Amino acid sequence: MSFDRTLFLPVNREDMARRGWDGYDFLLITGDAYVDHPSFGSAIIGRLLEAEGYRTAVLAQPDWRSAEGFQALGRPRLGVLIGAGNIDSMVAHYTAARKRRHDDAYSPGRKAGLRPDHATVVYANRVREAFGDIPIIIGGLEASLRRFAHYDYWEDKVRRSVLFDAQADILTYGMGERATLEIAARLASGAPVGEITDVRGTCVAVPHPGLCAGPWVELPSFEEVSASKTAYAQANMTEYLEHDGVSGKTLFQKHGRQFLMVNPPASPLTTQELDRVAELPYVREPHPMYDEMGGVPAIEEVRFSVTHNRGCFGACNFCSLAFHQGRTISCRSHESVVREVTALAQHPGFKGYIHDVGGPSATFRRPSCQKQLKSGMCRNRACLAPEPCPNLDADHTDYMMLLRKLRAVPGIKKVFIRSGIRFDYLMKDPSGEFFTDLVQHHISGQLKVAPEHCVAHTLDYMGKPHIEVYERFREKYFKLNRRYGKDQYLVPYLISSHPGCTLEDAVRLAEWLNRQGHMPEQVQDFYPTPGTLATCMWYTGLDPRTMKPVFVPKSPHDKALQRALMQWRKPQNRKLVLEALHKTGREDLIGYGKHCLVKPEKGPAGGNSRPDREHTVSPGRSRGKQRGDTRSRVEKKEGSARPARKQGWAKPKKKGKKTGRA
């Protein structure tokens, strides 16, 4: 689908000439392809600057091998803004096993290699070569998570703040609208970039902490956190606690002779401000220059989706959201979301289905409690884990009413929810009415939720509720499905090899999955991304919340054992599963009983003289088809109104007939 190029921000001199520009104010560089959609941070910043009257041009995925490519649009009048893209460039390039990825959904035609490793640093250094002392402001997720001295998983070392490696003047962190507009206004007024040191939501380099007028805290220096894992853990915890728009203090961290000054976080946008940002004149499509290259695949997930909120007080320790967007919730008005969905219904490719109405966690549309608004987030506990706070406000009425309005928009057939549903938060909803609406109207065949594990102490390290909460949720989910005659699935997300998870814990997870009748088709290994508490645990072997030692499965073989246990039925995992069971003394799980994970290597074992009928395959039907490749057998069973055996399949019929799903 091609669009008029003049609807997009300029990407070359010809575009600027068509607009009658003899120059421009800001150059916006991004590591993603240029997609003019509010799910892409670069598009938001570009459109916001445009709305404020600044001439802004976009340079997407420039050739970083020389400075020449960065001069293609000429020198901007006020400055250069740089972001690596919607995800960290190293995560975009490498798997959790540090293997190079073969494609990139944020690049045209999924082509890999169109951005460099550590893109923020490389782009900024090339801009400095191209334009000398021009103001350089770096931002986006990569800069945000790397604003302090941080452990880099891919290089296996502690790196300096990205501000220093990029030779940038200012780093904006979090959702950068407020900070960007204030910086732009000061630059436009003639203020030297070196004097812009006090903007909330920014980091700058200063000679000493004396520039700070408010309360401040000094962190262990880059040199200290590089040499001492204890110092690293202490610094990481302080960074996390002070990331609060109400109570956060200015932080200083010495790097050599200079100090990194991290101003307190910017206040979250109000509902009116978030409405404005969401309704800027986005084309909502990739730039047409990518049409012949196969387009930009990342648009497919968000083209007919709506983001209605920001922030997450779930605070999972492995997730970067709390360290980027923060734990305070801000949300759009019903009217704004309805206008967006009404416009989407007119899109020529729209088929009547809104794929998602969500955000970091779909159901959050209010503060976790009133105290949060006055005093900031609690420093000594999380809102939801290991148990919900007594002050938690879990009323889902506002979100439910929003969805009902969207279902009534002309041209809308279905409104689905695919982003995170916090099942623990949902279970605290005092009315339960939203749960009923969810099951009846908002599931596109399967609901994905994230229990992550089943062992209590592992879940504590993750910052997740204990498994009993998920099991109660699961029971109620299938009960509602039966009540309303729905045959909908439940898919649990799980993480292997998380800090705190021993091999014994991994075996217990495999047992639990076996009892549930579920084997994940895909397994997510823990991925140590910059800034998170779980990454701190992985690197230091310490829980930064308590400073106590934590077990970390680090070696590739240890991780492979845990991953194999989650997919114990796969033939290629058999040897690893047997090794894990022998190592943990769990030979009772080797045999033919329903509780067993694998059969013995030779002959019957475990007191059984024949294979259990549960594992037989009906004539004419492959094992893979009988069991299902992506969804749980027990999930299929409980989505039906008819009774079935415990493992989720009806008793096999007579020979020659296929077994049926209950």
C-alpha positions in Angstrom: 0.0 0.0 0.0 1.6 3.3 -1.1 0.9 6.7 0.3 1.7 10.3 -0.8 5.3 11.0 0.4 4.3 14.5 1.5 2.2 13.0 4.3 5.4 11.8 6.0 8.1 13.8 7.6 10.9 14.6 5.1 13.5 11.9 4.5 15.7 13.7 1.9 16.4 17.1 0.4 13.8 16.6 -2.3 11.1 16.2 0.3 12.3 19.4 2.0 12.2 21.2 -1.3 8.6 20.2 -1.9 7.7 21.8 1.4 9.6 24.9 0.5 12.2 24.5 3.2 15.6 26.1 2.8 16.8 24.5 6.0 15.4 22.6 9.0 15.7 22.6 12.8 16.1 19.0 13.9 17.5 15.8 12.4 15.9 12.7 13.9 18.0 9.5 13.4 16.5 6.1 14.2 17.8 2.5 14.0 14.4 1.3 12.8 12.9 1.8 9.3 10.7 4.9 9.3 7.2 3.9 10.2 4.9 6.8 10.9 2.9 5.1 13.6 2.4 6.0 17.4 3.9 2.6 18.3 7.3 3.8 17.1 9.0 6.3 19.4 10.8 8.1 16.6 7.5 8.9 15.0 6.0 10.3 18.2 9.0 12.6 18.8 9.1 13.7 15.1 5.3 14.5 15.0 5.4 16.2 18.4 8.3 18.5 17.2 6.4 19.2 14.0 3.3 20.1 16.0 5.3 22.6 18.0 6.4 24.3 14.8 9.9 22.8 14.4 11.0 21.6 11.0 12.0 18.0 11.6 13.5 15.5 9.1 14.0 11.8 9.5 17.1 9.8 8.7 16.3 6.1 9.2 18.9 3.4 9.3 21.8 5.4 7.8 24.9 3.8 6.6 27.1 4.1 9.7 30.4 3.0 8.1 31.3 6.7 7.4 30.1 10.2 8.3 29.0 10.9 4.7 25.6 9.3 5.0 24.8 11.5 8.0 25.3 14.6 6.0 22.7 13.7 3.3 20.1 16.2 4.5 22.6 18.9 5.5 23.3 20.4 8.9 20.2 21.0 11.1 19.9 24.4 12.7 19.2 23.3 16.3 20.4 19.8 16.9 20.3 16.0 16.2 18.1 13.6 18.1 19.2 9.9 18.0 17.5 6.6 19.0 18.5 3.0 18.3 14.9 2.0 17.6 12.0 0.4 19.5 14.2 -2.2 21.1 17.9 -2.3 22.2 20.1 -2.9 19.1 21.8 -5.8 20.8 18.5 -7.5 21.5 17.5 -6.9 17.9 20.7 -8.6 16.7 21.3 -11.5 19.1 19.3 -14.2 20.8 19.6 -15.1 24.5 22.2 -17.6 23.5 24.2 -14.7 21.9 23.6 -16.1 18.5 23.2 -13.7 15.6 19.6 -13.3 14.4 18.9 -13.8 10.7 16.1 -11.2 10.4 14.9 -7.9 11.8 11.1 -7.2 11.9 11.9 -3.4 12.2 13.8 -3.3 8.9 12.5 -3.4 5.3 11.9 -7.0 4.1 13.1 -8.3 7.5 16.7 -7.7 6.3 19.2 -8.0 9.2 22.3 -5.9 9.6 20.8 -2.5 8.6 21.8 -1.0 12.0 25.0 -1.4 13.9 25.6 -3.1 17.3 25.3 -0.4 20.0 23.5 1.8 17.5 23.1 4.8 19.8 26.9 5.1 20.3 27.8 4.5 16.7 25.3 6.9 15.3 26.3 9.6 17.8 29.9 9.3 17.0 29.3 9.5 13.3 27.2 12.7 13.8 30.0 14.2 15.8 32.3 13.5 12.9 29.8 14.9 10.4 28.8 18.1 12.2 31.4 18.8 14.9 30.0 20.6 18.0 26.3 20.4 17.1 24.0 19.6 20.0 23.4 15.8 20.2 20.5 14.4 22.2 20.2 10.6 22.6 17.0 8.9 23.7 14.8 5.9 23.2 14.8 2.5 25.0 18.5 1.7 24.4 19.7 5.0 25.8 17.1 4.9 28.7 18.2 1.4 29.9 21.9 2.2 29.6 21.9 5.6 31.2 23.9 4.4 34.2 27.0 2.3 34.3 25.5 -1.0 33.3 26.3 -4.7 32.8 26.4 -5.6 29.1 25.5 -9.2 28.6 26.9 -9.5 25.1 30.3 -8.2 26.0 30.1 -9.7 29.5 31.4 -6.6 31.2 30.3 -3.4 32.8 30.1 -0.5 30.4 30.0 3.2 31.1 26.9 5.2 30.8 26.0 5.4 27.1 26.1 9.2 27.5 29.9 9.1 27.7 30.5 6.5 25.0 28.2 8.3 22.6 29.9 11.7 23.3 26.3 13.1 23.5 25.4 16.4 25.2 22.1 15.2 26.7 20.4 11.8 27.3 16.6 11.6 27.6 15.3 8.6 29.4 11.8 7.2 29.9 9.0 8.5 27.7 10.7 11.5 26.4 8.0 14.0 25.2 8.3 16.5 28.0 12.1 16.5 28.1 12.4 16.7 24.3 10.1 19.7 24.0 11.8 21.6 26.9 15.2 21.0 25.3 14.0 22.1 21.9 12.5 25.3 23.3 15.7 26.2 25.1 17.9 25.5 22.1 15.5 27.6 19.9 15.8 30.4 22.4 19.6 30.4 22.0 20.6 28.7 25.2 23.9 26.8 24.8 23.4 23.1 25.1 26.0 22.9 27.9 23.7 25.1 30.1 20.7 22.7 29.7 21.4 20.6 32.8 18.3 20.6 34.9 15.6 19.1 32.7 13.7 16.3 34.4 14.0 13.0 32.6 17.5 13.8 31.3 21.1 12.9 32.1 24.1 15.1 31.5 27.8 15.1 32.3 29.0 17.7 35.0 32.3 18.4 36.7 30.9 18.0 40.3 27.6 17.4 42.1 27.4 21.1 43.2 25.2 22.0 40.2 22.2 20.2 41.8 19.8 22.4 43.8 17.6 19.7 45.2 18.2 16.5 47.2 20.6 14.1 45.6 22.3 10.7 46.1 25.8 9.7 44.9 26.0 6.1 43.6 29.2 4.0 43.6 31.3 5.1 40.7 31.7 3.4 37.3 35.2 2.2 38.5 33.7 0.8 41.7 30.8 -1.0 40.1 33.2 -2.4 37.5 35.4 -3.8 40.2 32.9 -4.9 42.9 29.7 -6.9 42.3 28.4 -5.8 45.7 28.8 -2.1 44.7 27.0 -2.9 41.4 24.1 -4.5 43.2 23.8 -1.6 45.6 23.9 1.0 42.8 21.3 -0.9 40.8 18.8 -1.0 43.7 19.2 2.7 44.4 18.7 3.5 40.7 15.5 1.5 40.7 14.1 3.0 43.9 14.8 6.6 42.7 13.0 6.1 39.4 9.8 7.7 40.6 8.3 10.9 39.2 7.1 12.0 42.7 9.8 10.9 45.2 12.8 10.4 42.9 16.1 12.3 43.7 18.9 13.4 41.5 21.5 10.7 41.2 25.3 11.2 40.5 27.7 8.6 39.4 31.3 9.4 38.9 32.9 8.3 35.6 36.6 9.1 35.7 36.9 12.9 36.2 33.3 13.6 35.4 30.0 12.9 37.0 26.9 11.5 35.4 24.0 13.6 36.7 20.6 11.9 36.3 17.8 14.3 37.0 14.6 12.9 38.5 12.1 11.3 36.1 9.8 13.5 34.2 6.2 13.5 35.4 3.9 11.1 33.4 1.7 12.8 30.7 -1.8 13.8 31.8 -4.7 12.2 30.0 -5.1 15.3 27.9 -1.4 15.3 26.9 -1.5 11.6 26.1 -4.6 12.1 23.9 -2.7 14.8 22.0 0.3 12.6 21.4 -1.8 9.7 20.3 -3.8 11.8 17.8 -1.0 13.6 16.0 -1.3 13.2 12.2 0.4 9.9 11.8 0.1 8.1 8.5 0.1 4.9 10.5 2.1 3.1 7.8 5.8 2.5 6.8 7.2 5.1 4.4 6.5 4.2 0.8 10.3 4.1 0.0 10.1 0.5 1.5 7.3 -0.8 -0.7 9.7 -2.4 -3.2 11.8 -3.9 -0.4 8.9 -5.9 1.1 7.6 -3.3 3.5 8.3 -3.2 7.3 6.9 -6.4 9.0 6.7 -4.8 12.5 3.7 -2.7 11.4 1.6 -5.9 11.1 1.4 -6.4 14.8 0.2 -2.8 15.5 -1.6 -1.6 12.4 -5.0 -2.3 13.8 -4.1 -2.1 17.5 -4.6 0.8 20.0 -2.4 1.8 22.9 -4.5 3.3 25.7 -2.1 3.4 28.6 1.5 3.7 29.8 3.5 2.5 32.8 3.3 -0.7 34.8 3.2 -1.2 38.6 3.5 -5.0 38.0 7.3 -4.5 38.4 8.4 -7.9 37.2 12.2 -8.1 38.0 13.1 -9.3 34.5 11.2 -6.6 32.7 12.6 -3.2 31.6 9.2 -1.4 31.7 9.5 -0.2 35.3 13.0 1.2 34.6 11.9 2.9 31.4 8.2 3.9 31.4 8.0 3.8 35.2 5.5 2.3 37.6 2.9 5.2 37.5 0.0 4.7 35.2 -1.2 7.3 32.7 -4.0 6.6 30.3 -6.0 8.1 27.4 -9.6 9.2 27.5 -12.4 7.1 26.2 -13.2 9.7 23.6 -9.7 9.7 22.2 -9.6 5.9 21.9 -13.0 5.8 20.3 -11.9 8.4 17.8 -8.9 6.3 16.9 -10.9 3.1 16.5 -13.5 4.9 14.4 -10.7 6.1 12.1 -9.2 2.6 11.9 -12.6 1.3 10.8 -12.2 3.5 7.6 -8.8 2.0 6.7 -9.0 0.3 3.3 -7.4 -2.9 4.7 -9.5 -3.1 7.9 -11.5 -6.3 8.2 -13.5 -5.4 11.3 -11.1 -6.6 14.0 -9.2 -4.5 16.5 -6.3 -6.7 17.3 -5.4 -5.2 20.7 -6.4 -2.5 23.1 -3.6 -2.5 25.5 -0.2 -1.2 26.6 2.5 -2.5 29.0 -0.3 -4.3 30.8 -3.7 -4.0 29.2 -5.9 -3.6 32.2 -4.1 -0.9 34.0 -6.1 2.4 33.8 -5.7 3.8 37.3 -3.0 4.2 39.9 -2.3 1.2 42.0 -3.5 3.2 45.0 -4.2 6.8 46.0 -0.9 6.9 48.0 1.0 6.5 44.8 -0.2 9.9 43.5 0.8 11.8 46.6 4.0 10.0 47.8 5.1 7.9 44.8 5.6 4.2 44.7 6.3 2.3 47.9 10.0 1.7 48.4 9.7 -1.4 50.5 7.2 -3.6 48.6 5.7 -4.3 45.2 2.0 -3.7 44.4 1.2 -7.3 43.3 3.8 -9.7 44.4 4.4 -11.9 46.3 0.9 -10.9 47.5 -1.3 -8.0 46.4 -1.0 -4.9 48.7 -4.1 -4.4 50.9 -4.3 -0.8 49.4 -4.4 -2.1 45.8 -7.3 -0.6 43.7 -8.2 -3.3 41.3 -11.4 -2.0 39.9 -11.6 -2.9 36.2 -14.8 -0.9 35.5 -13.2 1.9 33.5 -11.4 -0.5 31.1 -14.5 -2.6 30.7 -16.7 0.5 29.8 -14.0 1.6 27.3 -14.1 -1.8 25.6 -17.9 -1.8 25.5 -17.8 1.6 23.7 -15.4 0.2 21.2 -17.5 -2.8 20.5 -20.3 -0.4 19.6 -18.3 1.6 17.0 -19.8 1.1 13.5 -17.8 -1.4 11.4 -16.2 -3.1 14.4 -16.8 -6.9 14.6 -14.5 -7.8 17.4 -12.2 -6.1 19.9 -9.4 -8.4 21.1 -6.9 -8.1 23.9 -3.5 -9.5 23.2 -1.1 -7.5 25.3 -0.5 -8.5 28.9 -3.4 -9.4 31.1 -2.2 -9.4 34.7 -4.1 -12.4 36.0 -3.2 -11.6 39.6 -4.6 -8.1 39.2 -7.7 -9.4 37.5 -8.4 -11.9 40.3 -8.5 -8.9 42.8 -11.3 -7.2 40.8 -14.1 -6.9 43.3 -16.9 -7.3 40.8 -15.6 -10.0 38.4 -17.8 -8.4 35.7 -14.8 -7.6 33.5 -13.7 -11.3 33.6 -17.0 -12.3 32.2 -16.8 -9.7 29.4 -13.2 -10.8 28.6 -14.3 -14.4 28.1 -17.4 -13.5 26.1 -16.0 -10.9 23.8 -12.3 -10.2 23.8 -10.3 -13.4 23.2 -9.2 -14.3 19.7 -9.2 -18.1 20.3 -6.5 -18.1 23.0 -5.5 -16.0 25.9 -1.9 -15.6 26.8 -0.9 -14.9 30.4 2.4 -15.1 32.2 2.7 -17.2 35.3 6.5 -17.7 34.3 7.2 -20.6 36.7 5.6 -22.7 39.4 8.2 -22.7 42.2 7.6 -20.2 45.0 11.1 -19.0 45.6 11.8 -18.7 41.8 8.7 -16.6 41.4 9.9 -14.4 44.3 13.1 -13.7 42.4 11.0 -12.9 39.4 8.7 -10.6 41.3 5.7 -12.7 40.3 2.8 -14.1 42.3 2.8 -17.7 43.5 1.4 -20.3 41.2 -1.7 -20.8 43.3 -3.0 -17.4 42.0 -2.6 -18.6 38.4 -4.3 -21.9 39.2 -7.3 -20.1 40.7 -7.4 -17.8 37.6 -7.2 -20.8 35.3 -10.0 -22.6 37.1 -12.3 -19.6 36.8 -11.3 -18.9 33.2 -12.4 -22.4 32.1 -15.5 -22.3 34.3 -16.6 -19.1 32.5 -15.8 -20.7 29.1 -18.0 -23.6 29.9 -20.8 -21.3 31.1 -20.8 -19.4 27.9 -20.2 -22.3 25.5 -16.7 -21.1 24.5 -13.9 -23.3 23.3 -11.0 -21.0 24.0 -7.4 -21.8 25.0 -5.1 -20.6 27.7 -1.4 -20.3 26.9 1.0 -19.7 29.8 4.3 -17.9 29.1 7.2 -19.4 31.0 10.9 -18.5 31.5 13.7 -21.0 31.9 17.0 -20.4 33.6 16.0 -17.3 35.5 18.2 -16.3 38.4 17.2 -18.3 41.5 15.9 -21.3 39.5 17.9 -24.4 40.3 17.8 -27.6 38.2 15.5 -29.1 40.9 13.1 -26.2 40.4 13.2 -26.9 36.6 12.2 -30.5 37.2 9.3 -29.3 39.4 8.2 -27.0 36.6 8.3 -29.9 34.2 6.2 -32.0 36.6 3.7 -29.2 36.9 3.4 -28.8 33.1 2.9 -32.5 32.8 0.1 -32.4 35.3 -1.4 -29.5 33.3 -1.1 -31.5 30.1 0.9 -28.7 28.5 4.3 -28.6 26.8 5.3 -25.2 25.5 6.0 -25.1 21.8 8.5 -22.3 22.4 10.6 -21.6 25.4 12.0 -18.2 26.5 15.4 -18.4 28.1 16.1 -15.6 30.6 17.6 -12.7 28.6 19.8 -10.3 30.7 18.9 -6.9 29.3 20.4 -3.7 30.7 19.1 -2.2 33.8 16.8 -4.8 35.3 17.0 -6.2 38.8 17.1 -9.8 37.3 20.1 -8.9 35.1 21.8 -7.6 38.3 21.1 -10.9 39.9 22.5 -12.7 36.9 25.7 -10.7 36.8 26.4 -10.3 40.5 24.9 -13.5 42.0 23.2 -11.2 44.5 19.6 -10.2 45.0 19.9 -6.4 45.1 16.8 -6.2 47.3 18.3 -8.2 50.1 22.0 -8.4 49.1 21.8 -12.1 49.7 23.4 -14.7 47.3 21.2 -16.1 44.6 21.9 -19.2 42.5 22.3 -18.4 38.8 22.3 -21.0 36.0 24.9 -19.5 33.7 26.7 -22.1 31.7 25.2 -23.0 28.3 24.8 -26.6 29.4 23.0 -25.7 32.6 20.6 -23.5 30.6 20.1 -26.3 28.0 19.1 -28.7 30.8 16.5 -26.4 32.1 15.2 -25.5 28.7 15.0 -29.2 27.7 12.9 -30.0 30.8 10.2 -27.6 29.6 10.0 -29.5 26.3 10.5 -33.0 27.7 8.5 -34.8 24.9 10.8 -33.6 22.1 13.0 -36.5 21.0 16.0 -34.3 20.6 15.7 -33.3 24.3 15.6 -36.9 25.6 19.3 -37.2 26.6 19.3 -33.8 28.4 16.1 -34.7 30.2 17.5 -38.0 31.4 20.7 -36.3 32.5 18.7 -33.7 34.5 16.6 -36.4 36.2 19.6 -38.4 37.1 21.5 -35.3 38.4 18.5 -34.4 40.7 17.8 -37.9 41.8 14.4 -37.9 40.2 14.5 -41.3 38.5 10.9 -41.7 39.6 10.0 -39.5 36.6 11.5 -42.1 34.2 9.0 -44.7 33.3 5.6 -45.3 31.7 3.2 -43.8 34.3 1.2 -40.7 33.6 3.5 -38.8 36.0 6.6 -39.7 34.2 8.4 -37.4 31.8 10.4 -39.9 29.7 10.5 -43.6 29.1 13.5 -45.7 30.3 16.2 -46.3 27.8 15.6 -50.1 27.7 12.5 -52.1 28.7 9.7 -51.2 31.1 10.5 -49.5 34.4 8.9 -48.0 37.4 6.7 -51.0 38.0 4.8 -50.7 34.8 4.9 -53.6 32.3 3.3 -51.7 29.4 3.1 -48.1 28.2 0.2 -46.1 29.6 -2.7 -45.8 27.2 -2.5 -42.1 27.5 0.6 -42.1 25.3 -0.7 -44.4 22.6 -1.4 -43.0 19.1 -4.6 -43.7 17.2 -4.3 -45.4 13.8 -4.0 -42.9 11.0 -3.2 -40.0 13.3 0.3 -38.7 14.0 1.5 -38.2 17.6 2.0 -34.5 16.9 -1.5 -34.1 15.6 -3.0 -36.0 18.5 -1.4 -34.0 21.2 -1.5 -30.6 19.5 1.6 -28.6 18.6 0.9 -25.2 20.2 -1.8 -25.5 22.8 -2.3 -27.5 25.9 -4.4 -30.7 25.9 -5.9 -29.7 29.2 -6.6 -26.2 27.8 -8.5 -27.8 24.9 -10.5 -30.0 27.3 -11.5 -27.4 29.8 -12.6 -25.0 27.0 -15.3 -27.5 26.2 -18.6 -28.0 28.1 -18.3 -31.8 28.1 -16.4 -33.8 30.8 -13.0 -35.4 29.9 -10.2 -37.3 31.5 -7.8 -35.6 33.7 -5.1 -35.2 31.1 -7.5 -33.5 28.7 -8.3 -36.2 26.2 -11.3 -38.5 26.0 -10.7 -42.2 26.5 -9.4 -43.7 23.3 -12.1 -45.3 21.2 -12.1 -48.7 19.7 -9.4 -49.7 17.3 -9.8 -48.1 13.9 -11.5 -45.0 15.1 -9.8 -41.7 15.9 -9.7 -40.5 19.5 -11.7 -37.3 19.9 -11.2 -34.1 21.8 -13.4 -33.9 24.8 
